[in-house]
Amino acid sequence: MMLLDSRADGGFHLLLMTPKPMIRAFDHVLHLRPLSRLQAACHRLKLWPELQDNGGDYVSAALGPLTTLLEQGLGARLNLLAHSRPPVPEWDISQDPPKHKDSGTLTLGLLLRPEGLTSVLELGPEADQPEAAKFRQFWGSRSELRRFQDGAIREAVVWEAASMSQKRLIPHQVVTHLLALHADIPETCVHYVGGPLDALIQGLKETSSTGEEALVAAVRCYDDLSRLLWGLEGLPLTVSAVQGAHPVLRYTEVFPPTPVRPAFSFYETLRERSSLLPRLDKPCPAYVEPMTVVCHLEGSGQWPQDAEAVQRVRAAFQLRLAELLTQQHGLQCRATATHTDVLKDGFVFRIRVAYQREPQILKEVQSPEGMISLRDTAASLRLERDTRQLPLLTSALHGLQQQHPAFSGVARLAKRWVRAQLLGEGFADESLDLVAAALFLHPEPFTPPSSPQVGFLRFLFLVSTFDWKNNPLFVNLNNELTVEEQVEIRSGFLAARAQLPVMVIVTPQDRKNSVWTQDGPSAQILQQLVVLAAEALPMLEKQLMDPRGPGDIRTVFRPPLDIYDVLIRLSPRHIPRHRQAVDSPAASFCRGLLSQPGPSSLMPVLGYDPPQLYLTQLREAFGDLALFFYDQHGGEVIGVLWKPTSFQPQPFKASSTKGRMVMSRGGELVMVPNVEAILEDFAVLGEGLVQTVEARSERWTV
């Protein structure tokens, strides 16, 4: 009723016309089969009156007591428990009605409460209380006496869960234990669906963590570094703000970094620069990405008013920052004119000094008459985005994670899927984070997700059904946009639609320009994502609702390679993130990291990813002829699509012969792509990295 009464658009459609399948409405689901086990449950629970009331229908007789049992056991972890059973099929009146055991599968949906979901402790009464016996009877062998820090001795149940991903699945332990204890339903008859997608964001197969602990450790290290920056002595100007500007610091990095300690045998040491250089005779070392931190300095009349002079002053501050961090705190630092890399506790941070007036200085344009006017330039917009808007967004999404712990998993699964489809480079990281945030800020007609699984399903539904052409996607962070402001923004969007990106995302800090989609996606890339999401959603929902098990859950993450004109296959030896692949290998190359993190006297190699460097070269050399697609998380294949105009004959120009050959057509000299030479160049550019270049010539002709 609140949705119908609200002034928001589309309330009626959301509430009454949006499909709400159980797997998309509930955080976890469980399937009970075979249903004949419920007959034993009726006997164990002594449900004789209920059996008589239901004419011997043991499924209906057991359903109420079982849901009551599970609601009591799940307690503060649960908001709602609902069930779904297939309808009784029609039968010929001359035949016996179908048996209850043949009526299919009983499915229960759990709507979870994030506040109590991950607690490993069920706290019972004190040992001398009368309720203690009831507690022991309810929990059976799982209940035990424990002494707590306040001196109290209580009955308690402790669930085994070391990582956050395991804690999210504690309801699975609760359900299977109680059903076996009180209803004689063994664990083999319970198929619980709550975390099969977690495997896609686990860094290593031998770990059961989905990275939340690594994210928390990185954020904690960032907080420590912030305190060091605030307390630095000797800076000419005081630090006015320290802000994170990296996906790790908003909990959305797909595979968060872990503390690194390089094995020197994989590198050549450049002592004069206190740095390392990868050795060519070793596999590519581990990929280390620095986490960007923006350090704002206070305003002062001593700052110059010329853009180039400001950059020189900032460069001096970067050098001074490195000196002071090394002198006062013993940190390994490397300074450049634009940033300072700092190694702290195995994590690498990239500190960028910012001056609040610099974007405005870059906007100043002087006319021939000497008049100064302000005009947006590419440099000013980029600087404003990187030093103002990105830190604000990171802070807002960090706060959203504190309110909704499932946000991190949903955003990371969403980005993992988009990148697995080889489309990741068409979308800014921030744009996908905002789409995931919309699922929590505007969840109607559902409640906000409490598990990554259901959030990812809703992400696929949103991407595949949202009218990107005629509507902006509102992401009302901190609920700052009023209904009136949203109406006004929508009107402005419709009036300026032709000048806006194909995908428009509106936030309280970005109401008109859709900053995070200005550079992409293109209309073709967005349409491809919509098509893939529409195909993946029903397939994945069918897998998750299969009572026999979901099967190969990675199917929807594998990209369709048959759409590409050329496939460039890479050598795993030189793919630093090979273990992050959708189909990660059982064993891979050693990547030059010591198993025990510790202090390092040298800065690790940063951002060294041969496939990405190769892609940059391909786009520079052949970007006018083809599009290149790659999964940055360990992909072994680069997909190549010829541009539609590539094979159209072009007038002969001596300056445009790269990748083309001259032919005579109709008595005129024209240029067409020299495909054989281009494919050979693909291999030459990637010598050592490229294994094969497969030309799928049945898809195109010159």
VEXTOR-140203 format. One record per residue (C-alpha): x, y, z. Coordinates in steps of 0.25 Angstrom, whole numbers, m for minus. Example, Ala and Ser with C-alpha at 12.3 -4.5 7.8 and 13.67 -1.06 7.14 Angstrom:
// residues 2
     xx     yy     zz
     49    m18     31
     55     m4     29
***
This chain:
// residues 702
     xx     yy     zz
      0      0      0
     12      9      3
     16      7    m12
      2     10    m17
      1     22     m8
     15     28    m12
     16     39    m22
     27     31    m29
     24     28    m44
     21     13    m47
     16      9    m34
      4      1    m40
     13     m6    m50
     23    m10    m40
     13    m15    m30
      4    m22    m39
     10    m25    m53
     25    m28    m49
     27    m43    m49
     32    m48    m35
     37    m62    m36
     41    m68    m23
     56    m69    m26
     56    m54    m29
     48    m50    m17
     55    m58     m6
     69    m57     m2
     70    m72      0
     61    m84     m4
     61    m99     m1
     55   m110     m8
     50   m123      0
     49   m135     m8
     44   m146     m8
     31   m142     m2
     29   m156      4
     39   m152     15
     28   m143     20
     21   m155     24
     32   m159     34
     32   m144     39
     17   m145     42
     19   m158     50
     31   m152     57
     24   m139     61
     11   m147     64
      2   m139     55
    m10   m149     55
    m21   m138     57
    m15   m130     45
    m14   m143     36
    m29   m145     39
    m32   m131     36
    m25   m131     23
    m31   m145     18
    m17   m152     19
    m10   m141     12
      3   m142     19
      9   m130     12
     m2   m121     16
     m2   m126     30
     14   m125     32
     15   m111     25
     10   m103     37
     18   m109     48
     31   m110     39
     30    m95     36
     27    m92     51
     39   m100     55
     48    m93     45
     43    m79     48
     47    m82     63
     61    m87     59
     64    m76     50
     59    m65     59
     66    m52     57
     72    m56     44
     58    m57     38
     48    m47     33
     39    m56     25
     37    m71     22
     28    m75     11
     25    m87      3
     22    m92    m11
     16   m105    m15
     12   m109    m29
     m3   m110    m31
    m10   m123    m31
    m11   m128    m45
    m24   m131    m52
    m28   m146    m53
    m38   m155    m60
    m50   m157    m51
    m49   m172    m55
    m35   m173    m49
    m29   m172    m35
    m25   m158    m31
    m10   m155    m32
     m2   m159    m19
      4   m148    m10
     18   m153    m12
     17   m150    m27
     12   m136    m26
     26   m130    m28
     35   m122    m19
     32   m114     m7
     40   m101     m8
     42    m91      4
     47    m77      2
     55    m69     13
     54    m54     13
     66    m51     22
     69    m40     32
     83    m34     30
     85    m30     44
     85    m44     50
     89    m52     38
    103    m54     40
    103    m56     55
    110    m70     59
    104    m70     73
     90    m74     78
     90    m69     92
     81    m77    101
     77    m75    116
     86    m77    128
     88    m91    132
     80    m90    145
     67    m85    138
     55    m94    135
     56    m89    120
     70    m96    119
     64   m110    118
     54   m105    106
     66    m99     99
     74   m112    100
     62   m120     95
     60   m111     83
     75   m110     79
     79   m124     83
     94   m128     83
     97   m114     77
     94   m107     90
    105   m106    100
    109    m99    113
    118    m87    111
    124    m77    121
    124    m62    115
    132    m50    119
    122    m45    128
    123    m57    136
    110    m63    133
    109    m78    129
     98    m80    118
     93    m90    108
     98    m86     95
     99    m91     80
    111    m88     72
    111    m90     57
    124    m93     49
    127    m81     40
    140    m75     38
    138    m65     26
    127    m56     23
    122    m64     12
    120    m76     21
    113    m68     31
    103    m64     21
    100    m79     20
     98    m81     34
     83    m82     32
     86    m95     24
     92   m101     36
     80    m97     44
     70   m103     35
     77   m116     32
     80   m118     47
     66   m115     52
     59   m123     41
     68   m135     44
     66   m134     59
     51   m132     60
     45   m137     47
     54   m148     42
     57   m141     29
     72   m144     26
     81   m134     20
     81   m142      7
     66   m138      5
     69   m123      7
     75   m116     m5
     78   m102      0
     81    m91    m10
     88    m79     m4
    102    m78     m9
    105    m85    m22
    109    m72    m29
    120    m69    m18
    130    m78    m25
    131    m67    m36
    137    m57    m27
    146    m66    m19
    160    m62    m22
    166    m76    m20
    159    m90    m20
    166    m94     m7
    159    m83      0
    145    m82      4
    145    m67      6
    138    m58     m5
    147    m46     m1
    140    m38      9
    151    m40     19
    162    m36      9
    153    m23      7
    152    m20     21
    167    m22     23
    170    m12     12
    160     m2     17
    166     m3     31
    180     m1     25
    175     11     17
    169     17     30
    183     15     37
    189     22     25
    179     34     26
    183     36     41
    198     37     37
    195     47     26
    187     55     36
    198     55     46
    210     58     36
    219     69     41
    227     78     32
    217     80     21
    216     94     16
    201     93     16
    192     85     25
    184     73     20
    169     77     19
    163     64     15
    167     50     11
    157     42      2
    157     29     m4
    155     28    m19
    156     13    m22
    147      1    m23
    153     m6    m12
    150      6     m3
    135      5     m6
    135    m10     m5
    133    m13    m20
    146    m18    m25
    143    m32    m31
    156    m38    m26
    161    m30    m15
    176    m29    m13
    183    m36     m2
    196    m32      5
    208    m35     m5
    222    m39     m3
    230    m41    m16
    239    m52    m18
    252    m46    m23
    255    m58    m32
    244    m53    m41
    250    m39    m43
    262    m32    m47
    266    m22    m36
    268     m7    m40
    275     m3    m28
    277     12    m32
    262     13    m33
    258      3    m22
    249     m4    m31
    247    m17    m38
    247    m21    m53
    240    m34    m57
    249    m45    m63
    246    m50    m77
    250    m64    m73
    239    m65    m62
    224    m66    m63
    217    m52    m62
    217    m48    m47
    205    m45    m39
    197    m33    m43
    197    m22    m33
    188    m10    m34
    190      2    m25
    178      8    m18
    176     23    m21
    175     32    m10
    172     47    m12
    179     56     m2
    173     70     m1
    182     82      4
    177     94     10
    175    107      2
    185    118      3
    188    131     m4
    202    125     m8
    196    116    m18
    199    121    m32
    187    124    m41
    194    118    m54
    190    104    m57
    204    100    m61
    210    106    m48
    199     99    m40
    204     86    m46
    218     89    m42
    214     92    m28
    206     79    m27
    218     71    m32
    227     78    m21
    216     73    m11
    217     59    m16
    232     58    m14
    231     65      0
    220     55      4
    229     43      0
    240     49      8
    232     51     20
    225     37     20
    239     31     19
    245     39     29
    234     39     40
    228     25     38
    238     17     30
    229     14     18
    234     10      5
    230     22     m5
    232     25    m20
    228     39    m24
    225     45    m38
    220     58    m43
    205     53    m42
    205     43    m30
    212     37    m19
    212     21    m18
    213     17     m3
    215      2      1
    208      0     15
    206    m14     21
    207    m21      8
    197    m11      1
    200     m1     m9
    193     13     m9
    194     23    m19
    193     37    m13
    189     49    m22
    190     63    m16
    178     72    m20
    176     87    m19
    161     90    m19
    163    102    m28
    170     95    m39
    158     91    m47
    153    105    m47
    167    110    m52
    167    100    m63
    153    105    m68
    159    119    m69
    160    123    m84
    165    137    m88
    160    144   m100
    168    152   m110
    163    165   m103
    169    159    m89
    155    156    m84
    155    143    m75
    143    134    m76
    140    120    m70
    138    109    m79
    138     94    m77
    150     87    m83
    153     72    m84
    164     74    m74
    156     82    m64
    144     72    m65
    154     60    m63
    161     66    m51
    147     70    m45
    143     56    m47
    155     49    m41
    157     58    m29
    143     63    m25
    132     54    m31
    139     40    m30
    143     42    m15
    129     47    m12
    123     34    m19
    133     25    m12
    129     31      1
    114     29     m2
    115     15     m6
    124     12      6
    112     17     14
    102      8      6
    111     m4      9
    109     m1     24
     94     m1     23
     93    m13     13
    104    m23     15
    100    m30      2
    103    m19     m6
    118    m22     m8
    115    m37    m13
    104    m32    m22
    113    m21    m29
    124    m31    m30
    116    m42    m36
    110    m32    m46
    124    m27    m50
    129    m41    m51
    118    m45    m61
    119    m32    m69
    134    m34    m71
    133    m49    m73
    124    m45    m85
    136    m38    m90
    129    m25    m89
    135    m19    m76
    143     m8    m83
    131     m2    m89
    126      2    m76
    132     10    m65
    134      3    m52
    126     14    m45
    114     12    m54
    112     m3    m51
    114      0    m36
    102     10    m37
     93      0    m44
     96     m9    m33
     93      2    m23
     80      4    m29
     75    m10    m26
     76     m6    m11
     72      9    m11
     60      6    m20
     57     m9    m18
     42     m8    m21
     34    m17    m22
     43    m25    m14
     51    m22     m1
     66    m19     m2
     74    m32     m5
     81    m38      7
     89    m48     m1
     98    m46    m13
     90    m57    m21
     77    m50    m21
     83    m37    m23
     90    m42    m36
     77    m48    m41
     71    m34    m40
     82    m28    m46
     80    m36    m59
     65    m33    m58
     68    m18    m57
     78    m18    m68
     69    m26    m78
     56    m19    m75
     60     m4    m72
     56      6    m83
     70     12    m85
     66     20    m97
     54     28    m90
     57     28    m76
     69     32    m67
     73     22    m56
     71     29    m42
     81     25    m31
     76     34    m20
     88     33    m10
     85     37      4
     71     40     m1
     75     54     m5
     66     56    m17
     52     60    m15
     40     55    m24
     39     69    m30
     54     69    m33
     53     55    m40
     41     60    m48
     49     72    m52
     61     64    m56
     53     55    m64
     47     66    m72
     61     72    m74
     66     58    m79
     55     57    m89
     58     71    m94
     73     68    m96
     72     53    m99
     80     54   m112
     92     61   m106
     92     51    m94
     99     37    m93
     91     25    m97
     91     20    m83
     88     32    m73
     90     30    m58
     85     41    m49
     90     43    m34
     89     55    m25
    103     60    m29
    101     57    m44
     87     62    m48
     89     65    m63
    102     60    m69
    103     45    m65
    118     46    m63
    120     32    m61
    114     28    m75
    120     39    m83
    131     30    m89
    122     18    m91
    115      9    m93
    112     11   m108
     98      8   m112
    103     m6   m118
    110    m10   m106
     98     m6    m97
     89    m14   m106
     98    m26   m106
     98    m26    m90
     83    m25    m90
     82    m37    m99
     91    m45    m91
     85    m42    m78
     71    m45    m84
     77    m59    m88
     84    m61    m75
     73    m58    m65
     63    m69    m69
     74    m79    m70
     80    m76    m57
     67    m76    m50
     64    m89    m56
     77    m95    m51
     75    m90    m37
     61    m95    m36
     64   m109    m40
     62   m118    m28
     73   m127    m33
     84   m116    m32
     88   m104    m40
     97   m112    m49
    109   m104    m55
    106    m90    m50
    117    m84    m58
    110    m86    m71
    103    m72    m71
    117    m66    m68
    124    m72    m81
    124    m62    m93
    118    m66   m106
    130    m66   m115
    123    m70   m128
    119    m55   m130
    134    m51   m132
    141    m50   m146
    155    m53   m140
    159    m60   m127
    173    m57   m122
    177    m68   m111
    187    m64   m101
    197    m72    m93
    193    m74    m78
    208    m73    m74
    207    m58    m77
    193    m55    m71
    195    m50    m57
    181    m52    m53
    179    m65    m59
    174    m71    m46
    162    m61    m46
    156    m67    m59
    142    m72    m59
    148    m86    m62
    160    m85    m53
    171    m95    m55
    173   m106    m44
    188   m102    m44
    194    m89    m50
    208    m83    m51
    215    m78    m39
    213    m62    m39
    225    m58    m31
    219    m56    m17
    224    m61     m4
    213    m69      4
    216    m61     17
    214    m46     15
    224    m37     22
    232    m24     20
    238    m22      7
    249    m12      4
    245    m11    m10
    233     m6    m17
    226    m17    m25
    223    m15    m40
    210     m8    m41
    199    m10    m52
    207    m20    m60
    197    m27    m68
    203    m32    m82
    189    m35    m88
    184    m21    m85
    197    m15    m90
    195    m23   m103
    181    m18   m104
    185     m4   m104
    195     m6   m115
    184    m13   m123
    174     m2   m122
    185      8   m125
    189      1   m138
    176     m5   m143
    165      3   m135
    160      9   m148
    157     m5   m154
    153    m14   m142
    147    m14   m128
    155    m23   m117
    148    m30   m105
    154    m36    m94
    152    m41    m79
    162    m35    m71
    160    m45    m60
    169    m56    m66
    162    m57    m80
    170    m66    m89
    163    m60   m102
    162    m47   m108
    150    m45   m117
    151    m37   m130
    140    m31   m138
    142    m24   m151
    135    m10   m151
    124     m9   m161
    131      0   m170
    145     m7   m170
    142    m15   m183
    137     m3   m191
    147      1   m202
    153     14   m198
    159     24   m208
    174     23   m209
    182     32   m200
    197     30   m198
    195     34   m183
    185     23   m180
    191     10   m185
    193      4   m171
    186     m9   m171
    181     m7   m185
    185    m12   m199
    183     m5   m212
    173    m11   m222
    168     m7   m235
    152     m7   m236
    145     m1   m248
    158      5   m253
    160     13   m240
    170     10   m229
    164      7   m216
    169      2   m202
    163    m10   m195
    167    m17   m182
    179    m26   m184
    173    m37   m175
    185    m46   m176
    195    m36   m172
    186    m31   m161
    185    m45   m155
    200    m46   m156
    202    m33   m149
    193    m38   m138
    202    m49   m135
    215    m41   m137
    210    m30   m127
    207    m41   m117
    220    m50   m119
    221    m58   m107
    208    m55   m102
    199    m59   m113
    197    m74   m116
    189    m74   m128
    180    m65   m137
    168    m71   m142
    161    m65   m154
    146    m68   m155
    146    m65   m169
    132    m71   m171
    126    m58   m164
    132    m48   m173
    138    m46   m187
    146    m35   m193
***
